[in-house]
């Protein structure tokens, strides 16, 4: 039987070039596009609703959103679009090999915190939604800090190999510090825009007194610490056992290799 050859391949003697395949979107890109589209849609929706929103909330109807509610929603959505690109910029700027799963976790957190929490009102509709998000963010930031410390330790330019405990401790401190910065951000926005992100007032605007005014802030910090601590312990265990396993494998391979005698 004769082989079928195209004119181009028979003339040049080389196989025909294959058409370039379309690059498929991975989970990171798909979730990123969903997040970006949701936030962009929410910005347009918020601006339209803000125009006709009342200045003050009617008595006896806490479900009606007023202009300050839409101001907070607009700030959160705009900030969400900005910060969703921060990991990519940091990755390119410092040439860090940030794992893809960190991007996925980061996008999921922004989607749950901003779109579901603020736009879809999950903070009030779903019990303990804020607590669950702060716990998740503490664990996610702990994993990010752990990854950064591990990348710096394993870098060819690094002169010091960090211990598993120090890497885990850095991840824990990184997450707790990020949680504190977030609380400062909430306090600043509340002070400038007269909002209620830190829940220092009731829905009707009545100010809380004493420890009640601190409950939301302290609860957020505590669950941040819990999430960061859980991730630090998990990371330490995996790093510790991973090093022991790696050292054992290297020792076994060295003992199995034949000894080479040096000749004078």
C-alpha positions in Angstrom: 0.0 0.0 0.0 1.2 3.5 -0.8 1.2 6.2 1.9 -0.8 9.3 1.3 1.5 12.3 1.4 0.5 15.9 0.9 2.3 18.0 -1.8 3.9 20.2 0.8 5.4 17.3 2.7 6.6 15.5 -0.5 8.2 18.6 -1.9 10.1 19.6 1.2 10.6 16.1 2.7 9.3 17.3 6.1 6.0 16.4 7.7 3.2 19.0 7.4 3.0 21.5 10.2 0.2 20.9 12.7 -2.4 23.6 13.3 -1.8 25.3 16.7 -4.1 24.0 19.4 -6.2 26.4 21.3 -5.1 26.9 24.8 -7.7 25.7 27.3 -8.5 27.8 30.3 -7.5 26.3 33.6 -9.4 26.5 37.0 -7.4 29.6 38.0 -8.3 31.6 34.9 -12.0 30.4 34.9 -12.5 31.5 38.5 -10.6 34.7 37.9 -12.9 35.6 35.0 -16.0 34.8 37.0 -14.8 37.0 39.8 -13.9 39.9 37.5 -17.2 39.7 35.7 -19.2 39.5 38.9 -17.4 42.5 40.4 -17.7 44.6 37.2 -21.4 43.8 37.0 -21.8 44.7 40.7 -20.1 48.1 40.2 -22.6 49.0 37.5 -25.5 47.6 39.5 -24.4 49.6 42.6 -24.1 52.9 40.8 -27.6 52.5 39.4 -29.1 51.6 42.8 -27.2 54.4 44.5 -28.8 57.1 42.4 -32.3 56.3 43.7 -31.4 55.1 47.2 -32.7 57.0 50.2 -30.4 59.0 52.5 -31.8 57.5 55.7 -33.4 54.1 56.5 -37.1 54.2 57.1 -38.2 53.2 60.6 -39.3 49.6 61.0 -37.8 48.4 57.7 -34.2 47.3 58.1 -34.1 45.5 54.7 -34.0 48.7 52.7 -30.5 49.8 51.7 -29.5 53.4 51.9 -26.8 55.4 50.1 -24.1 54.6 52.7 -24.8 50.9 52.1 -24.2 51.3 48.4 -21.1 53.4 49.0 -19.6 50.6 51.0 -20.5 48.1 48.3 -19.0 50.3 45.6 -15.7 50.7 47.5 -15.5 47.0 48.2 -16.1 46.0 44.5 -13.6 48.6 43.2 -11.0 47.5 45.7 -11.7 43.8 44.9 -10.9 44.4 41.2 -7.6 46.1 42.2 -6.4 43.5 44.7 -7.3 40.5 42.6 -4.3 41.4 40.3 -1.9 41.9 43.2 -0.6 38.3 43.3 0.2 38.4 39.6 2.0 41.7 39.9 4.0 40.4 42.9 4.8 37.2 41.1 6.2 39.0 38.1 8.0 41.7 40.1 9.9 39.4 42.5 9.9 36.3 40.2 8.1 34.2 42.7 6.8 30.7 41.8 3.4 31.2 43.5 1.4 27.9 43.2 -1.8 28.0 41.2 -3.9 26.7 44.1 -3.0 29.9 46.0 -4.6 32.0 43.2 -7.7 29.8 43.3 -8.1 30.1 47.0 -7.5 33.9 46.8 -10.1 34.3 44.1 -12.7 32.2 45.9 -12.1 34.3 49.1 -12.7 37.5 47.2 -15.8 36.2 45.6 -17.3 35.0 48.9 -16.3 38.1 50.8 -17.2 40.8 48.3 -19.7 39.5 45.8 -21.6 37.0 48.0 -21.0 38.9 51.3 -21.6 42.5 50.3 -23.5 42.4 47.0 -25.7 39.3 47.7 -26.0 40.3 51.4 -24.7 37.0 52.8 -23.3 38.8 55.8 -26.8 39.2 57.1 -28.6 36.4 55.3 -26.3 33.6 56.3 -25.5 33.1 60.0 -21.8 33.4 60.9 -20.8 34.1 57.3 -18.3 36.8 58.5 -16.8 34.4 61.0 -16.4 31.6 58.5 -14.7 34.0 56.0 -12.2 35.3 58.6 -11.3 31.8 59.6 -10.8 30.9 55.9 -8.8 34.0 55.3 -6.5 33.3 58.3 -5.8 29.9 56.9 -5.3 31.1 53.4 -3.0 33.9 54.4 -1.1 31.5 56.6 -0.6 29.2 53.6 0.5 32.2 51.6 3.1 33.2 54.2 4.3 29.7 54.5 4.7 29.4 50.7 6.7 32.7 50.6 9.0 31.6 53.4 9.5 28.2 51.7 10.3 29.8 48.3 12.8 32.2 49.9 14.4 29.3 51.8 14.7 27.1 48.7 15.9 29.9 46.5 19.4 29.3 44.9 20.4 32.7 46.2 19.5 31.9 49.7 22.4 31.4 52.1 20.4 30.1 55.0 18.0 27.1 55.0 15.1 27.9 57.2 13.8 25.3 59.6 10.2 24.0 59.3 9.3 25.6 62.6 10.5 29.1 61.4 8.7 28.7 58.1 5.5 27.8 59.9 6.0 30.6 62.5 6.5 33.1 59.6 3.3 31.9 58.0 1.4 32.4 61.2 2.8 35.9 61.8 2.1 36.9 58.2 -1.6 35.9 58.5 -2.1 37.6 61.9 -0.4 40.8 60.6 -2.6 40.8 57.5 -5.7 40.4 59.6 -4.6 43.3 61.8 -4.1 45.5 58.6 -7.6 44.5 57.5 -9.1 45.7 60.8 -7.2 49.0 60.4 -8.6 49.3 56.9 -12.2 48.8 58.3 -11.6 51.4 61.0 -10.2 53.9 58.5 -13.1 53.4 56.0 -15.7 53.7 58.9 -14.0 57.0 60.0 -13.8 58.6 56.6 -17.1 57.4 55.0 -19.1 57.1 58.2 -19.9 53.4 57.6 -20.3 50.5 59.9 -17.9 47.9 58.7 -16.7 47.1 62.3 -20.3 46.8 63.5 -19.9 49.4 66.2 -23.6 50.4 65.8 -26.9 48.6 65.4 -28.8 48.5 62.1 -30.9 51.6 63.1 -27.7 53.6 63.8 -27.7 53.4 67.6 -24.1 53.1 68.9 -23.1 50.1 70.9 -21.6 50.6 74.3 -18.6 49.0 76.1 -17.5 45.6 75.1 -20.4 45.2 72.7 -18.7 47.8 70.4 -15.5 45.7 70.3 -17.1 42.2 69.8 -16.9 42.2 66.0 -13.3 43.4 65.8 -12.0 41.0 68.5 -14.0 38.1 67.1 -12.5 38.7 63.7 -8.9 38.8 65.1 -9.5 35.7 67.2 -10.8 33.6 64.3 -7.9 34.9 62.1 -5.5 33.6 64.7 -7.3 30.3 64.8 -7.2 29.8 61.0 -3.5 30.9 60.8 -2.6 28.5 63.7 -4.3 25.6 62.1 -2.5 26.2 58.8 0.8 26.7 60.5 0.5 23.4 62.4 -0.5 21.5 59.2 2.4 23.2 57.2 4.9 22.4 60.0 3.9 18.7 60.1 4.1 18.3 56.3 7.4 20.2 56.1 8.9 18.2 58.9 7.9 14.8 57.6 8.8 15.8 54.1 12.3 16.6 55.1 12.7 13.4 57.1 11.4 11.4 54.2 13.7 13.2 51.8 16.7 12.7 54.0 15.9 9.0 54.4 15.6 8.5 50.7 18.9 10.3 50.1 20.6 8.2 52.8 19.3 4.9 51.3 20.4 5.9 47.8 23.8 6.7 49.0 24.2 3.4 50.9 23.0 1.4 47.8 25.5 3.1 45.5 28.8 1.2 45.0 31.8 2.6 46.8 34.5 4.0 44.6 38.0 3.5 45.8 40.5 6.2 45.1 43.8 5.2 43.5 47.1 6.7 44.6 
